[in-house]
Amino acid sequence: MSIETKKRILEEAQKQFFRYGIKSVSIDDIIQALAISKKTFYEDFTNKNELVEVIARNFLQQIEDKINTTLTQKGTIDKIIFLYMFLLESFKKCNAVFLNDIKKYYPDIFLVFKEFKDNTLKNTFFDLLREGQREGLFIKDFDTEVIFIMHMKRFNNIIGRELLPHKDMFDPVFNKIMKISLIGISTLKGHQIIEEKFNHQNLLKNEQKEI
């Protein structure tokens, strides 16, 4: 199989999985959409499980690469806002059924998502909180573990549609939750910067609407 054909299979499978969930999409659905044979598919993928795992790992790796690249370029508050918004935008691409199917039918792959949260996201979040404390942006006396769990719980509820059933509600509600969460652990200095950042974001959005 050519690299281009494999890429097309991964892109089509991801598109269908993200839109309809994994369980309801068959290999036949994917190869029919691409007008290729089963033989062509099985030249590079042993089965559907392998396809799902490759897509899941690629998805998380792309997120991790983007986070690592961007976090070296901005201030602490900017980094945290970027982390929140980038994760939201990344997971908004997925239908909640996709994530539920991963958890229910692919426990080994679900562990990959869990490891990503428990290692990559947690370490990044902890580093940013400590960086903010050193810069006098966040108060000293809070439990970083508890704060992380609270933030992830809110994020999971939004992504899982438990709080917001409609995608067009994501951004305004998520922004308010993020702002309140950050202000709750901020010093006066940090509070002022957070207000400036969110006011600037709102101004940009209003300008974009007027264009």
N, C-alpha and C positions, 0 to 999 in steps of 0.2 A: 504494500500500500504506500502511496506517496504521502509525503508530509502534508501536502495541501489537502488531500482527501481526509486524512486523520483530523486535521484542523476543522474541516467542514463538519465532520461527524460530531466533534466536541461542541462546536458552536450551535449546531442544530439541536443536539441533545440538551444542552444547557438551556436554550431558549424554551424548549418544550417542557422540561422539568420545572423551570422557574415559573412558567405560566400555568401549567396544569397539575403540577406535582409529579412525583416519580412513579407511583403505583399505577396511575392511569395512562402512562405513556409506555408503549412497547417498543421493542427493537424494530418491529415492522413499521411502526409509525415514523420512526426516524429515517429508516432507509427509503421508505416511500417518498418522504418529503425531499430527500436528496437524490432520488432516482438512481440508487446504487443497489447492488445485489447483497444478499446475506453473506456470500463468500467474501466480498470486499470488506464488509464490516468485521467478520471474524478473522481476517488476516492480521488485525491489530488489537482487537479486544476479545478476550476469552468469553465474556458474558456481560450481562447488564450490570452486575455488581461491580465489575472492574471499571466500567464506563462511569458509573456513579462516583466511585472513589476518585478517579482521575479528575472529574469535574469538581468535586468537593475540595480536593487538595489544591487544584489550580486556583479556584476561587479564593480560598483562604490565603494562598501564597501571594496572589496579586494584592490582596488587602494588606498583608504584612509588608510587602515591598514598598507599597505606596506610603504606608505609615512611617517606615524607617527613613525613606527619602525625605519626606516633608517635615518630620519632627526635628531635623537638624537645621532647619532654615528659619524658624520663627520663635517669638517669645513664648513664655510659658502659657499664658492665657490663650494666645492664638493656637498653640499646639493642642490644648485641651478642647477648644471649640472645634478645631479641625478634626480631631479624633472622633468627637461625638457626631459631627455632621457627615464625615466620610463613612463612618459605620452605618449611619442611618441610610444614606444614599445607596450604599452597597447592598444592604439587606432589603431595601425597598424594591429591588429588582426581583426578589424572590416572592412567589406566592407563599403564604403561610403554610399551605399544604405541603410544599417542598420540604420545609424544615420539620414539619410533623412526620412526614414519611421517613425522613432520615432517622429521626428518633425512634420511630415504631418498627421499621422494617430493616434498618441497616445499623445495628448497634455498634459495630466496629467503626463505621464511618462517623457515627454520632460522637464517638470518643475522640475523633480527630477535632471536631468542633469544640468539644469540651476542653481538650488540651490547649487549643488555641485561646480560648477564653481564660483558662486557669493559668496559662503561662505567658503567652505573648501580650494579651490585653492587660492582664493583671500586673505584670512587671512594668509595662509602659505606663499604666495609670499610677502605680505606686511611685515610679520615678518622677512623674510630672507633679504629683502632690508634694513630694519631698523637695523638688526644685522650687515649687511655689512657696513652700515654707521657708527655705533658705533666702528667698528674695523678699520675704515679708509680705507676700500676697495672701497666704493662708495662715490661719491660726495654728498654734502648735498642738493644742490639746484635743485631738480627735483621733479616733481609731481608723486607720487607713483601710483595714480589712472590712470593717463595718460599712464605711463609705463606699467602697468598691462593690460590695454585695448589694447595697441599696441602689446604686447607679445601674448595675447590671439587671437587677430585677425590673426597674422601670423600663430599661431598654428592651428587655425580653417581652414585657407586656405590650409595648407598642408594636414591636416587630411581629409578635404573635397575634396582633389584632385584638387583644383582650381589652385594651383601652380605646383603640381607634379602629373601628371597622372599615373606615374609608380612607384611602391613601391621601386625598386632598386635605385631610385633617392633620397629617403627620407633622409638617414643618412648623406651623404656628404653635401647636401644643408642645411639640418636642422642644422648641426653642424656649418656651416658658419654663418647662420642667428643668432644662439644662441650666438656665439662668438662675432659677431659685436654688437649685442644688449647689451651684458654685458660690452664690452669695452666702449661703448658710455656713460655709466654712472659711469665708474670706475675712481678712482684716479690712480696715477702712481703705487702705491703699489698694488692695485687691478689688474691693467693692467698686471703687471709682473707675478702675480700668475695665472691669466687667460691664459696667453701665455704658462706658464709652464704646466698647466693642459691639454691644448689642444695639445701641442707638445707631451706630454706623451701618450695621447690617440692615436694620429696618429702613434707613435712608436709601441705601442702595436698592432694596427691593421696591420701594415706592417709586424711585427714579426709573427702574426697569419697567414697571407697570405703565408709566406715563409715555414711554417710548413707543 
